[in-house]
Amino acid sequence: MPKETILIVDDEEDIVELIKFNLKNEGYSILTAMTGEQAINIAKKSTPDLIVLDLMLPGMDGLEVTEFLKNFEITKDIPIVMVTAKGDEVDVVTGLELGATDYISKPFSPKVMVARIRAILKRRRKKSMNMYEKIKKEGDIIIDRARHIVFIKDKPVDLTLSEFELLAFLAEKKGWVFTRDQIVNAIHGENYTVTQRSIDVLVAGLRKKLKDQASVIETVRGVGYRFKE
């Protein structure tokens, strides 16, 4: 089984090294970031299995990072363990309301942190197994969310990440019509700068790769797109 990847986000190098040392000893693969902006870029690119996130970061703080990631389709399901200063109860509550999974206060015991992370990842594996037993199947199209793979008549289709997210998003709400803005928000997150025309280009590229299954993506004139019922 491949190593699970954990992203550590903290602007204090000694804390990063402490957490990194203990998690690497447990067999996890580690990514690190010193700022919120770096964390978001790495999370979007690498989709780690879990994020350890300090709330007190320069510039974009941990709560802003949490809110962004939880509203971004690709990263919304990544568990986030917040690291907080002792007594910051308001921030803890806010973070949990935004979708963070757990928190741990500084100063912390590395053993306690590792145990919590291990428990969260174990629950995530179990949830993933249950969740993806219902791999989406629509006619000859199979969408495997767990592995980010699409099959047509049992043959894999080479899709970009955006094409995959578009197809999966529309298929999950079969028959529902979505505007281009709704599609952008679903696959890129809110406040993502992209023209509506780029969605048309994305759809055209996806249809081309779906070949004789291209008709499952229907254009609703004056509105947007839907997955054919």
HELIX and SHEET records of a PDB file:
HELIX    1   1 GLU A   13  ASN A   25  1                                  13    
HELIX    2   2 GLY A   36  SER A   46  1                                  11    
HELIX    3   3 GLY A   62  LYS A   70  1                                   9    
HELIX    4   4 GLU A   89  LEU A   98  1                                  10    
HELIX    5   5 PRO A  110  MET A  131  1                                  22    
HELIX    6   6 TYR A  132  LYS A  134  5                                   3    
HELIX    7   7 LEU A  161  GLU A  172  1                                  12    
HELIX    8   8 ARG A  180  HIS A  188  1                                   9    
HELIX    9   9 GLN A  196  LEU A  210  1                                  15    
HELIX   10  10 LYS A  211  VAL A  216  5                                   6    
SHEET    1   A 5 SER A  29  ALA A  33  0                                        
SHEET    2   A 5 THR A   5  VAL A   9  1                                        
SHEET    3   A 5 LEU A  50  ASP A  54  1                                        
SHEET    4   A 5 ILE A  80  ALA A  85  1                                        
SHEET    5   A 5 ASP A 102  LYS A 106  1                                        
SHEET    1   B 4 LYS A 136  GLU A 138  0                                        
SHEET    2   B 4 ILE A 141  ASP A 144 -1                                        
SHEET    3   B 4 ILE A 149  ILE A 152 -1                                        
SHEET    4   B 4 LYS A 155  VAL A 157 -1                                        
SHEET    1   C 3 PHE A 178  THR A 179  0                                        
SHEET    2   C 3 GLY A 224  PHE A 227 -1                                        
SHEET    3   C 3 ILE A 217  VAL A 220 -1                                        
END                                                                             
